[in-house]
Amino acid sequence: MTNSIGYDKTDPKSIEAYSQNLIGKTFEEIYENGKMDDETEQVVKEQAASYENKKRKGGLGEIVEERFFHYKANSDSRPDFPEAGVELKVTPYRINRNRSLSAKERLVVTMIDYMSLINETFYNSHFWIKSHLMLLVYYQYQQGITDRLKYRIDYAKLFAPPKEDLPTIIHDFEIILDKVKAGKAHEISGADTTYLEAAPKSADSSVRRKQPCCSILAKPRAFAFKNSYMTYVLNTYIVPGKVTYESILPTDGAIQLETYVVDKLREYQGWSVDELCAQFDISVVPHPPKNYGAMIAYRILGIKGNKAAEFEKANVIIKTIRIKKNRKIKESMSFPAFKFKELVEEKWETSTFGNYLRDTRFCFIVYKEDESGIYRLKGCQFWNIPYTDLEEHVKTVWKRTIKILNEGLKVEIKNGKHFSNLPKSSDDPVCHVRPHGIDSDDTDDLPTGGSYPKQCFWLNNSYILSQLNKELYE
């Protein structure tokens, strides 16, 4: 039997309707149902093995393209369904332990050609042509399944970036474009942007490409919607009946997220913690809650709970910063504790801490102590770690930590406290390592034997202060 196209390739709705036949089927079933009569068994086996190959990133998508929609996979710069202007994206999701759903990875849209990007604007860009209307086909990733062809497709739906997200997506695009124009393509970071990112795209970390405005070679990158954004899309637009998060931005206007948040927080500049807690009905008895900074920020932004749609989409983390009257920050900034044995097995390019800083944008909520000892809101600032600070200072501390752990930690106990030769805040201007457990009995096994109190990386308080806008600490 010869396959025939069962949809109108010029009509997005017809393509979407036909895609519903994918739901509930495994890739193996789609492959078997789409075989041609004239294919030999040997060819079928070879192709199946090729599609299943985990190193072949687009293999599963090609099954849907060639065996279901019956067009040949290619690297055409146009959308996959050019007559309808629809791009096909086959992407995994996972069901977490708490039964929530999340995208397994970012959604790569198209490779970035640095040389041609500088001549593009958002609406005529290769990225927008490929992403303005997409057919998202989600399959469930399951860790215990080793044969990828056994994965099952659960959702297939047309998706266009909603109008309330467009100002932020356009802003992200322009940030990336401006860096390339400034000859800084090699300094691009995922945390530079909010929903859209320029994601590294090479299996070999040594591969580099030319950029137009600088002689320094840059990593190959692709325009991609962030994992956090795709998780929001999955739960809000793809899965029926899911509860969505509250939204910060008004629906009646086109405004960029960070500008809106900064302006809203500025309206309460000078208010004390107690005044803000009273205004927004946050209990301060016997004292303000530990996460009061985030709670107050959410209430100012009109969020009743502790999750905001836009922050979830952008992987924005709120951090409260308290500046003492002497213009010094009281605490350094901590991150989750690492496991010693896992840390020494990592590579910098894929390291847990490195990737966290690369992919996370922070919203600093800043309070400053007045002459009476009362902390008052100064405002907020969005921030991500600069490329050179990450790739020089943080990387150096990270590598030194691993070297010390591999060679054997030197420990001294004074007055019941543990002291070691792990990097201290005086060793580097950006970050250091120190304990981050419940107490000294909260330990982890060392790679050379024995155990030691759990540790984590910290950003130095003096470094955080140096990154703040002047008006927030004066």
Helices and strands as residue ranges (DSSP letters): H 12-19, G 20-22, H 27-33, H 41-52, H 59-63, I 64-68, E 87-95, E 101-103, E 107-111, H 114-117, G 122-124, H 126-131, E 134-140, G 148-150, E 153-159, H 166-181, G 185-187, G 190-192, E 196-200, E 209-211, E 214-218, E 221-225, H 227-233, I 234-238, H 257-266, H 273-279, H 292-300, H 309-314, E 316-323, E 333-334, H 340-343, G 348-350, H 352-359, E 361-369, E 375-383, H 387-388, I 389-394, H 395-407, E 411-414, E 417-420, E 431-435, E 443-445, E 451-453, E 455-459, H 461-467, G 470-472
